[in-house]
């Protein structure tokens, strides 16, 4: 599997988070970019790992990481898509 990880949660009451997560995965799938979906609801350690990588103790999914490099959150992802700089944003270029 690739080093690209999308931190998400399968347990949320937030429509916004669900919608953002599905948009990120839909765009990545549409561009045939391989990634691993990491469900932070399965283990608190995964939530802490996501927040540590994001450098934000209150970070919420989706958060995107490539290996040891933090790429960004949903807003930065969408901005990269709109500016056609997704490869650079994901540290793939």
C-alpha positions as CSV (number, residue, x, y, z in Angstrom):
1,X,0.0,0.0,0.0
2,X,1.1,3.6,-0.6
3,X,2.4,5.8,2.2
4,X,-0.6,8.1,1.7
5,X,-3.0,7.9,4.6
6,X,-6.4,9.5,5.0
7,X,-7.4,9.7,8.6
8,X,-11.2,9.4,8.9
9,X,-13.9,8.1,11.3
10,X,-16.7,5.7,10.7
11,X,-18.4,7.0,13.8
12,X,-19.5,10.6,13.7
13,X,-22.8,12.5,14.1
14,X,-21.4,15.3,11.9
15,X,-22.8,15.4,8.4
16,X,-20.0,17.8,7.5
17,X,-17.3,15.4,8.5
18,X,-19.0,12.5,6.6
19,X,-19.4,14.6,3.6
20,X,-15.8,15.9,3.7
21,X,-14.4,12.3,4.1
22,X,-16.4,11.0,1.2
23,X,-15.4,13.9,-1.0
24,X,-11.7,13.3,-0.3
25,X,-11.9,9.6,-1.0
26,X,-14.1,10.1,-4.1
27,X,-11.5,12.6,-5.6
28,X,-8.6,10.3,-4.8
29,X,-10.4,7.3,-6.3
30,X,-11.3,9.3,-9.3
31,X,-7.7,10.2,-9.9
32,X,-6.5,6.6,-9.2
33,X,-4.4,7.7,-6.3
34,X,-3.7,4.9,-3.9
35,X,-4.3,5.6,-0.2
36,X,-4.9,3.9,3.1
37,X,-8.0,4.8,5.0
38,X,-7.3,5.0,8.7
39,X,-10.4,4.8,10.9
40,X,-9.6,6.7,14.1
41,X,-12.8,5.5,15.8
42,X,-11.3,2.0,16.1
43,X,-8.5,3.1,18.4
44,X,-7.8,6.2,20.5
45,X,-4.1,5.7,19.7
46,X,-4.9,6.4,16.0
47,X,-6.7,9.6,16.9
48,X,-3.6,10.7,18.9
49,X,-1.4,9.7,16.0
50,X,-3.5,11.8,13.6
51,X,-3.4,14.8,15.9
52,X,0.3,14.5,16.5
53,X,1.0,14.4,12.8
54,X,-1.3,17.4,12.2
55,X,0.4,19.2,15.0
56,X,-3.0,20.1,16.4
57,X,-4.5,18.5,19.5
58,X,-8.0,19.3,18.3
59,X,-7.6,18.1,14.7
60,X,-10.6,16.3,13.3
61,X,-10.9,14.1,10.3
62,X,-10.3,14.0,7.4
63,X,-6.5,14.6,7.8
64,X,-4.1,13.6,5.0
65,X,-0.5,12.4,5.6
66,X,2.1,11.0,3.2
67,X,4.6,8.9,5.1
68,X,6.0,11.2,7.8
69,X,4.9,14.4,5.9
70,X,1.6,16.0,7.0
71,X,-0.2,17.2,3.9
72,X,-3.2,19.0,5.4
73,X,-6.9,18.9,6.2
74,X,-10.0,19.0,4.1
75,X,-9.8,22.8,3.3
76,X,-6.2,22.6,2.1
77,X,-7.1,19.4,0.1
78,X,-10.0,21.2,-1.7
79,X,-7.8,24.2,-2.4
80,X,-5.1,22.0,-4.0
81,X,-7.8,20.3,-6.1
82,X,-9.1,23.7,-7.3
83,X,-5.6,25.0,-8.0
84,X,-4.7,21.8,-9.8
85,X,-1.8,21.3,-7.4
86,X,-3.0,18.0,-5.8
87,X,0.1,16.0,-6.7
88,X,2.3,18.6,-4.9
89,X,-0.1,18.9,-1.9
90,X,0.0,15.1,-1.5
91,X,3.8,15.1,-1.8
92,X,3.6,12.8,-4.8
93,X,5.2,15.1,-7.3
